Amino acid sequence: MSRRAIFCVAASIGALAALGACEVRGGEGSDCPAGVQQATPSGYCVPRYVSLKRGEVFGRKGPGADYATVYVYHVRGLPVQVVDETADWRRICDPDGGSAWVSSAMLDGRRTVMALGAAPVALRRDPGDASPANAYLRPRSVAALTGRSRDGQKGDWREVSVDGAKGWVKWSEVWGLATGAQCR
């Protein structure tokens, strides 16, 4: 079985439990440009970010249960990007660049991010490289997106929380914030 057959992310059990309690203000569609209404079944813009609602989600080759399963995602709260949709199905991009169709019932509007790279990502006390770290997010760990930065730096920094620790990360150090479609 290939690495892509079963998608696993290294995250602590406590980190995943914390995701259920944290939610970005506005939820699904909150990252869409203000006043933009897309002609999509959901009414939300495409692309947009959501997270997986369950600990086992089947990614299919097409929009329906009759299509073959191409991926099985095993991380509740995993950030994914919706790039197409039907009334009941969403085509998503995952953090590894894969694409699959999942039932809309398996998606949650809560925003999460995943740490990129091989080194831990510092959760800074304030938005800025000089700010001390409160904690560290392990590589490929998932954290709840809790807000945008203050003090005019909102393009570079986002507030996240995991396991009771809160901090600020650069958007470029996590997956789940880029504006363009993230599929290969």
N, C-alpha and C positions, 0 to 999 in steps of 0.2 A: 504494500500500500504506500503510495507516494505521500510526501509531506503535505501536499495540497489536498489530499483526500480527506484528511481530518485536520481542521484548523485549530491549533492550540496556542494560547497566549500565556506566558508566565505571569501570573498575578496571584497574590495571596487571597485566601478565602475571605479574610476580613475586608480586603479591598473590594471584592465583588459584592459583598454584603452592603458595603457603604454606598454603592451605586444606587441601590434602591431608594435611599433616603435623600439623595442629592439630585437636583434638577436645575438646569439653566432656566432663567426666567424666560417664559414664552414658549419653551418646548419646541416641538416640530415646526419648522418653517420660520423660526425666529431669526435664522441666519439669512433669510431671503431679503433682497433689497426692499426698502419701504415702498409701499404703494404698488408693487409689482404683483399682479395676479396672473398666474399661468393658466393656460387652457389644459389643465391636467385633471384627472378624475378627483384628486384630493383637493385641488385648488392651491396647493403649495408649489413653489418654484422647483425647478429641476436644473442643476443638481442641488441637493441639500443633504445635511447629515442627520442621522438618527442612530439608534443603538439597537442591538438585538435584545428582545424581551425575555428569551428563554435560554437555558443552558444547552439546548440541542435544537438547532435550526437547520432544516434541509434547504440547500441551495440547488435549484433545478435549472435544467438547460433552457426551459421556456416557462411562460407564465401559466402554470397549471400543475395540478398534482399528477397528471398523466405523463409529464415529462420526466426524463431520467434525472436522478440525483447526481450532481457533479461535485458538490462539497457538502460536508456536514460540519457546521460551526458549533464549537463546544464552549463558548465563552459568553455567558450572560453579560450584557452591557458592552459588548464589542462595538466600537464605532464603525459604522458603514455609511456609504454615500449612496443615496438614491439618484440614479441617472435616467430612469425611465419608469413608467408605471401604467398599469391598467386599473380597473376598478378594484380588484382584489389582490393584485400582485405588484411587487416592486422589483425592478432590476437594480442590484446593488453592486458597488465596488467595495472590496475588502482591503484591509491594510497591506496585503501582499500584492495588490493590483489585479486580483481575480475578479471575475464578474459572474453573477448567478441571479436567478429569479427566486424571490422568497415571498411567502404569503404576507400580506400587509398585517395580518394578525400577529405575526412574529416580530414586529418592529415596535419600538417605543420612541416617543418624541424626545426623551431625555438625551441630552448631549454628553458624550464622553470623548476622551482622546486616548491615544496609545503612545507610549514613549518610543521614539525612534532611536536607531543606532545601538551600539554595543556597550556604551557607558551609561551609568545612571544619570538621570536628568534632575538637576537641582530644583527644588520647590523653594523659591526665594521669598523672603519676608515681604518685600515690596517689588514692584515692577522695575527692574534694572539689574544690569550685570554686576554692579558693585554691592548690591544688597546681599546680606548673609542668607545662607540656606536654612530653612526650617526642617527640611527632610529631603529625601531623594526618592525618585520614582525609578524602580528597576527597569531595565530594558524590556520592551514589549509588554509592560504592565499597563493596565487600564485605570484611568482616573476620571472622576466626574468633572465636567466643565461647569464651573459655578459662576463665572462672570468675565467681563472684559476689564482691561486695566483702566486706571484713572490717570489724571494728570497729563492728558494729551498723548499718551503712548499707546492708545488702544489698537493701533495697527500691529504692534510687535508682541504684546504680552497678554496672557489670559490667566485667569485665576482658576485653579483646580483644587480638588480635595480627594483624599484617599486615606482610608484607615484613621480618620479623625485628624489627619494633618492637612493643612491648607497652605497653599503657596502659589507663586506666580511662575509661569514658564513662558519661554519664547514660543511663538506659534510654530517656528521652524523646527523645534525640538520634539514636536508631537505630531501624530497623524490624526486628522479629523477636523482640520481647519482650512485647508487650501480651497480656493474658490473653483477651480476647474475640475472637470471629471478626472477621477483618479484611477480608472481602469487602464490596463495595458492595452 
